[in-house]
C-alpha cells in the first residue's frame, strides 16, 4: 500500500484531491484503499490499451465535480461515458 500513499502525497494531483474528499467521509485507511482501487483500475486500463498514463491534475478533478453538481441541480442522470 505504499504506492497510493505516495500518490496522495503529491500536491495538486488528482489522487490527492480524491483522497482528501474521501477522507472527509471515512477514515484515512479506508480512503487509501479506495484510492488504491482506483489506481489499480487506471493501471489495468493503461495496460489493456497499451497507452501512457498522463496525470490530469487537480483541475480535472474539480471540473468533474462541477459538472456533476450541474447535472444534479438540473435533475439529470450523470452520463456513464464521462
KEVEX-13342 format. One record per residue (C-alpha): residue in three letters; x, y, z. Coordinates in steps of 0.02 Angstrom, whole numbers, plus 32768, in hexadecimal, padded with zeros to 4 digits. Example, Ala and Ser with C-alpha at 12.3 -4.5 7.8 and 13.67 -1.06 7.14 Angstrom:
2
+------+------+------+------+
| resn |    X |    Y |    Z |
+------+------+------+------+
|  ala | 8267 | 7F1F | 8186 |
|  ser | 82AC | 7FCB | 8165 |
+------+------+------+------+
//
This chain:
82
+------+------+------+------+
| resn |    X |    Y |    Z |
+------+------+------+------+
|  unk | 8000 | 8000 | 8000 |
|  unk | 8092 | 8076 | 7FEB |
|  unk | 8067 | 80AB | 7F39 |
|  unk | 7FBF | 80FA | 7F67 |
|  unk | 800E | 8156 | 7FFA |
|  unk | 8095 | 8199 | 7F87 |
|  unk | 8012 | 81CE | 7F06 |
|  unk | 7FA8 | 822E | 7F83 |
|  unk | 803F | 8289 | 7FCB |
|  unk | 805B | 82E5 | 7F26 |
|  unk | 8009 | 838E | 7F38 |
|  unk | 7F98 | 83CD | 7EAC |
|  unk | 7F79 | 831F | 7E69 |
|  unk | 7ED8 | 82C5 | 7E41 |
|  unk | 7F00 | 823D | 7EC0 |
|  unk | 7F1E | 82BB | 7F4C |
|  unk | 7E78 | 8313 | 7F2A |
|  unk | 7E1C | 826D | 7F23 |
|  unk | 7E6B | 8233 | 7FC6 |
|  unk | 7E3F | 82D4 | 8020 |
|  unk | 7D8A | 82C9 | 7FE7 |
|  unk | 7D7B | 8214 | 801F |
|  unk | 7DD3 | 8235 | 80C3 |
|  unk | 7D47 | 82AE | 80F2 |
|  unk | 7CCC | 821D | 80EB |
|  unk | 7D36 | 818E | 8130 |
|  unk | 7DD5 | 8165 | 818C |
|  unk | 7E7B | 817C | 8134 |
|  unk | 7E9B | 80C1 | 812A |
|  unk | 7DF8 | 80A0 | 80CF |
|  unk | 7E12 | 8137 | 805E |
|  unk | 7EBF | 80FA | 802B |
|  unk | 7E77 | 804F | 7FFF |
|  unk | 7DF6 | 80A6 | 7F90 |
|  unk | 7E80 | 810B | 7F3D |
|  unk | 7EE7 | 806D | 7F25 |
|  unk | 7E53 | 801A | 7ED0 |
|  unk | 7E42 | 80AD | 7E59 |
|  unk | 7EFD | 80AA | 7E34 |
|  unk | 7EF1 | 7FF1 | 7E0C |
|  unk | 7E62 | 8013 | 7D95 |
|  unk | 7ECA | 8096 | 7D3C |
|  unk | 7F61 | 8022 | 7D33 |
|  unk | 7EF5 | 7F96 | 7CEC |
|  unk | 7EA9 | 8009 | 7C69 |
|  unk | 7F54 | 804D | 7C3C |
|  unk | 7F9B | 7F9F | 7C24 |
|  unk | 7F02 | 7F64 | 7BC6 |
|  unk | 7F06 | 7FF3 | 7B49 |
|  unk | 7FC5 | 8000 | 7B43 |
|  unk | 7FC2 | 80BC | 7B60 |
|  unk | 802A | 812F | 7BCE |
|  unk | 7FDF | 8173 | 7C6E |
|  unk | 7FD4 | 8230 | 7C79 |
|  unk | 7FA9 | 8285 | 7D1E |
|  unk | 7F13 | 82F3 | 7D01 |
|  unk | 7F30 | 835D | 7D9A |
|  unk | 7EC0 | 83A6 | 7E1E |
|  unk | 7E6A | 8418 | 7DA0 |
|  unk | 7E20 | 8380 | 7D48 |
|  unk | 7DDD | 8340 | 7DEE |
|  unk | 7D89 | 83E5 | 7E16 |
|  unk | 7D41 | 83F1 | 7D66 |
|  unk | 7CF1 | 8346 | 7D7C |
|  unk | 7CA9 | 837B | 7E24 |
|  unk | 7C5F | 8419 | 7DD6 |
|  unk | 7C12 | 83B6 | 7D46 |
|  unk | 7BC7 | 8339 | 7DC0 |
|  unk | 7B7D | 83C6 | 7E29 |
|  unk | 7B31 | 8416 | 7D8D |
|  unk | 7AE1 | 8371 | 7D5A |
|  unk | 7A9F | 8357 | 7E09 |
|  unk | 7A54 | 8406 | 7E10 |
|  unk | 7A00 | 83EA | 7D67 |
|  unk | 79B9 | 8345 | 7DA1 |
|  unk | 7A0F | 82E3 | 7D18 |
|  unk | 7A6C | 823F | 7D25 |
|  unk | 7B2A | 8242 | 7D1C |
|  unk | 7B63 | 81FD | 7C74 |
|  unk | 7BC6 | 815C | 7C84 |
|  unk | 7C45 | 8187 | 7BFC |
|  unk | 7C8A | 8225 | 7C50 |
+------+------+------+------+
//
